[in-house]
Amino acid sequence: TVDESTWEVLQRVKLGPISLQFRSEVKRTEMSETDRRTVLSVNAKEVRGRGGAEATIESSLDPIEGGTRVTLVTELSLRGSVAQYGRPVVGSVAEELTKQFATCLASLLETEAPSSPLAAPPAGVEPVGGLRLVFGTLWRRLFRRS
């Protein structure tokens, strides 16, 4: 954490046989409790100089019967060799990571409050598998419904 609205992140992403490591800065550029909306700006550089990415992520919360709907809208721009070999599967990676995040968040919300502040966090999720991702992307491209 740099400050209350800026974070520095080192993240690893595996796209099939290619492992990437990004040093990223995430900034909360907008937040409205009234509108239940937040906007994050991300600037990421691959640590070995293979490119980078910029993203704007807008999230909003809307009440629905029995809960809350979370809407995420992401605008992503890739550059360098990361764009060359990452572009075909980035949608599938984002979809899988979003599903994993939602599952993890749901389990955190369903868990009772820990009895002590040092209670163990819930078990982590597995990394996105490369082959499953590639074949899933191909399947969706070949059999996309119009």
Secondary structure, DSSP 8 states (H G I E B T S, - for coil): --BTTEEEEEEEEEETTEEEEEEEEEEEEEEETTTTEEEEEEEEEETTSS-EEEEEEEEEEEEETTEEEEEEEEEEEEETHHHHHHHHHHHHHHHHHHHHHHHHHHHHHHS---SSTT-----------HHHHHHHHHHHHHT---
